[in-house]
Amino acid sequence: MSQSTSVGSQNEMNSDRRDELSAPVYLDGFATMPLASEARTAMLAAWERPGNAGSPNASGERAARIIADARDEVASLIGAAPTEIIFTSGATEANNLAIIGVATAARSHTSRHKIIVSAVEHKAILEPAAYLGTQGFEIVIAPVDKTGRLDLEAFEALIDETVLLTSVMLVNNETGIIQPVAEAAAIAHRFGAFVHSDAAQAAGKIQINVSDLDVDYLSLSGHKCYGPMGVGALYVAAGMPPPFPLMRGGGQQAGVRPGTEPVPLIAGFGAACAVAAKVLARSNSAETNSKIGRLLDALRKQDVLFSRITGDHLVVPGSAAISIDGVDADSLCALVAPHVSLSTGSACNSGQLKMSHVLEAMGFSERSARSVVRILCDRTSTETDIDRAAEAIARSIRRSRLATGEVRQ
């Protein structure tokens, strides 16, 4: 190798390293997770050769095999059978199928009309439920305690023989708190109600077994578990009524979710689930939790005053929702954005400035809600990332306070 070539290669490596260090540290795992390299490889392989799973030829058979393998991998991650998995465009569609689809399918053969959802559900649950409220169903909101955890006593008091369906998410997307889904399911089933759980924020982060949870329907999202955006799944337990289809088409997936299956996206979703299953089997939650612990400890050492809003309740590994004294969280996220990707718990929907319904349900005032930041370290975060993030966050907090009038002596 010539000296000029060697120097050029070294410069290229140095440039790559500078780009890596200049990129913001990613701590916004609640919004989306990084794409697993295995998922990327699986998608590229599927894209290289065209094939429609419904075509009666070798290309179609190959596509069908890819889908079947992915269905096995998704099912395995949650302890389900492959026949219990319906692929969708994401958790939003899966939630709509579970809420509107199940209620619509049941309407013709039952007088049950009450649907109970927790106060801290994602809008992809609350909005479909609200729609059903205009269609003759009674929608009941189950309260949570001040840490955002479902109040099981209040939940039980709401349930009677008129309840058709309950929905309680497994992990909250703003606080990271793990909800008592199995306990809620036991209560609901005692009264003969169907049980659904939105597990979009849980899959790939904690162990999930649908039998242990005793749920009848469960929603998943590809991009929340290191897979691609644009794909998700609905688990429908064997023997449970299939949801009424929200669309009409070619009859794919037993007609419940028609449409040509996006083979590459499904392949990536399956690969991400396979990797997640292996990682979770190694029980790396302690390692992931050490990352958020390191970050919070570093902030404390830099005199950042904050409190974890979920108290001592169990949260998804690597996560923290913190209220930072005297800081507007939206302004902090914007200020630190060149160095760290964070998001707030004070705006539920992109582009809206209204208070988060999750924090409101937890008893936060509008003013106190504005100080809440949500953080989720992922399995790719390094100690260097964490240290860089802590320094940048602390520095931005100091700048933010000075900008809002604090006088430094």
N, C-alpha and C positions, 0 to 999 in steps of 0.2 A: 504494500500500500504506500502511495506517495505521501510526502509530508503534507502537501496541500489537501489531499483527500482526508488525511487523518485530522487536520485542523478543522476542515469543513464538517466532518462528522461530530467532532467535539463541540463545535459551535451550535450544531443542530440539537445536540443533546442538552446543551446549556439553555438554548431557546425553549425547548420543551419543558425543562425544569422551571424556567421563569414563568411560562404560561400556566403551569400547574400551580405555582405559588401565588400567582396574581389572580387566579380564579377564586370567586367567593367560596368560603367553606359552606358546605351544604348542610343545614340543620332544619330543613323544612320538610321532613319526611312525612308529616301528616298530609301535606298537599300532594306529594307524589314521591315515590322511591326511585333511586337510580335504577337503570335497566341492568339486570344481571348479564354478564358476558355470555353465559350459556343461553339466555333468552335471545340475545342478538344473533348468536350463531345459528340457532334453530330457525329464526325468522328468515335469515339470509338464505339458508339451505332450502327453505320452502319456497322462497321467491324465485330461486334460480330455475325452477322447473314448474311451468304452469299446470294447473289441474283443478277441475271442479269435482268435488266429492260426489256429485250426483251424476257424473258422466260415466257411461258404461264402457270404459276403455282403461288402458293401463295407467294413464295419467290420472284419471278419476279415482282409480283404486288406490294409487299412491297417496292422493290427497285424503281419501277416506281413512287410510291407515294412520296418517299423521294426526287427524282429528281424533281417531279412536285412542291412539297412544296418549294424546294430551288429555283426553277425558279421563283416562286411567290415572294420570298424574295429578290432575285437579282433585279427583275423587279421593285418592290416597291421602292427600294433604289433610283432608277433613274427616277421614274415616268413613267415607261413603262408598256406595257402589257406583261404578261408571254409569249405569242406567239411570241413576238419580241426578245426573248433571245435565243442565240445559245451558248452552252457551248463549250469551247475550252481548250487547255492545258495551256493557259496563255494569257497575252496581246500581246506577240510577234506573236503568231498564229492568234489572233484576228486582229491585225494590218495587217498581210499578207493577210488575207481573205478580209479585207476592201480595201486594195490597189490593190493587184494583182487580187484578186477574182472579185471585182467590175469592174475594168478596162477590164478584160478578158471577163466578161459576157456582157459588153456593146459594145464590139468591133464589133460584128456582125450586129448591127442595128443603129450605129451612126458614123458620121465622126469626132466627137469630139476626140481630141487626146492629149490635154494639161492637165497635172496634176501639181497642185501647192501645195507645202508643205512649211511650215515655216523653217527657217534656224536653229531653235533650237529644232527640233523634235528629238525624241529618234531614235537610229539607227534602231529600229524595224519598223520605218516608212521610214527613208532615204534609207535603203538598198533595200527594196521592190520597192521603187520608182526608184532607180538607175537601178534595174533589168528591170523595164518596159522601161527605156530609151534605153535598148538594143533590145527592141521588137517593136520599131517604135513609141513609145509615146514621147512627148516632156515634159521634166521635168523642172519645173521652181521653183527656190528657192525664197521664199518671205522673205525680210529682216526684222530685228528687230531693235529697237532703242538701245541706250547704256545701258538701264536697262534690256534688254532681252525681251521686250514686242513687239508683232507684230506691225509693222508699217502699220496701216490700210490704210493710203493714198497710200502708195506704193503697198500694196496688191490689192487695188481696181484698180490701174493703170495696174496691170498685167492681170486682168480678162477680157475676151471677150467671144464671142459665141463659141470659139473652146475649152474652158475649160470643161473637163469631170468631174473632181473630185478635191476637195481641202481637205487638212488635216491640222488642227491646233490643237495642244494639249491643254488640259484644264489647266493643271498645269505642269510647267517644273520640271524635275527630278534633276536639278542641282541648280536652283535658287529658286524654290518654287513659282515663279511668276505666277499669275493667268492670263491667256490669254483672250483677248476679243473675245471669240468664237461666242457668239450670234451676235455680230456686223459683224464679218467676214462671218458668215452664211447668214446674210441678204444680204450682197453684192454678195456672190456667187450665192445664189438662184435667185437674180435679173437677172442673166445671164443664169439661167437654169442649173447650175452645181450641182452635188452631193456634199454633205458635210459630212466629217468624222472628228471625234475628238478622240484622244487618252486620255482617262480619267483615266488611271491607277493610277496616282499620286493624283487624286482628290477624288475618291470614298472612302467614310468613313471618309474623312477629311473636306469636304465642302458639302453643299447641292447641289444636281444635279437634274435637271429636264429637260429631253430631249426635252420636248415641248417648254420650255422657251429658251433653247439653239437653238432650231430649227435645230437639226442635223439629218441626215439621217442614219448615222452609228456611233457607239460609242464603244470603246474598254475598257474592264475592266480586272483587275488582282486580283486574290484572295489574294495573300500574301501582297499586298500593302494596303489592307483594313482589316488587322487583321485576315485574313483567311489563308488557307494552300497554299504552293507553288504547282505548277503543275496544276492549274485550273484557268480559266478566262472565259470571255464571250464577245460576240459581239452582240450589239444591232443593229437590222435591222428594221427600221421604217416600219410599216404596209403600204403596197402599193409600197415600194421601191423594185427594182430588187434584188433578193438574189444574193450573191456573187457566182461566178463560183467555184465549189468545188476544193480544192487543193489536195484532196485525193479521192480515190475510195474505197468503202468497202460495209458494210452491209446495208447502207441506213438510218442509224440513223439520227435523227434531219433533216428530210426531205432531206437527202442526201447531205446537205450543209457541214456538218461536221460528216462524218461517223466514226464508231468505238464504241466499247462498252463503255458506260459512266462510269467514275470512281465514283461510288456512294458515297463512304466515302468523297472524296475530294469535290464533289459537295455539299454534306450535310454540310461540314465545311464552304464552301464558302457562302452557304445560311444563315447559322447561324450567320456568321460574318456580313453579310449584315443586318440581322434583328437587331442585337445589334447596329450596326452603325447608323441605322435609328433612333433608340430610343435615342441614345446619341446625335445625331445631332438635334433631335427635342427639346432637352433640351437647345440647343444653348450654348454649352460649349466652343465655340471658344475663348471667353474672358479668360476663365480659362487656356486653352492651350497656348494662347498668353502670359499670365502672366508668364509662365514657361520660355519661350525663353527670355522674358524681364528680368526676374530675373537673368538668366545666363549672358546675355550681360551686365547688370548693375554690376554684380559681377566681370566680366572681366575688366570693366572700373575702378572699385575701386582698382584693382590690377595692374593698369597702363598698361594694354594691349591695344595697339593702333590698331584699326581696323576700317573698314567702311563696311556698308552693300551695296553690289554691285547693289541691285535692287532699291535703292533710296526709294522714298515714295510710290511706286506702291504696290498694294495689293498683298500679298503673302499668301500661304496656312498657316492656324494657326499653331503656334509652330515652324515655320521654319525661318532660316536665312542663307544666303550665305554671308560670310564675307571675306574680304581681310585683312590679318594681316600683318602689316608693318614689313619688314625685316625677315620674316619667310618663310622657304620652307614648304608648307603645307603637302607634302607627308612625309617629315621627321618628322613633328610634329605629324601626325597621327600614325606613327610607334612608336614614342617615348612615346606617351600617351596611346597607345593601351592596356597595362595591366590595366589601370584605367578607360579609356573612349573609347567607340567605335565611331569613327568619320570617315568621308571619305572626299575626295577632289573633287573639281570641275575641276581639271587640268588633269585628265585622264578619258576619256570617257569610254574606254573599259578596263576590267580587263586584266592585263598583258601588256598593251600598255603604252608607255611613251609619246606618241604624245599629243599635246595640245588639250584640249577639244574644239570640234567644236562649242559648245554653247558659251563659253567665247570668242572664236575667232570671232563669229558672233556679239558679243557685243562690239567688238573693243579692246579687251585685247591683249597686247603683250604676247609673250610666257613667258617672265620673270614675268610680273605682274600676269599672270594666275597661276603661281606656288605658289602664296600666298593665294589662295582661298580655304576655307573650307566650306563644306555644313553641316548644322545641322538641325535635325528635332526631336523635343521632341514629344513623343506620349502621349496618354491619361493615360498611366500607370506611367509616370515619376512623381517622388515625389520631394518635396522641398529639402529633404536630398540628393537625386540624383543630383539635379541641383547644390547644394552647393559643393558637392564632385567633380562634373565635373569641375566647375569653378576653384577650387583650383588646380586640377590636370592639367588642360589645361594651366593655368598661370604658374605653376611650370615647365611644359614641355617647354613652350615658352622661359622661362629664360634659361633653360638648352640648348635649341636649339641655342639660340643666342650666348651663351658662346662657344658652340662647333664649331660655324662657325667664331669665331675670335673676338667677341665683348670683350672688356676689361672692367672689372668691377673695379671701383675705391674703 
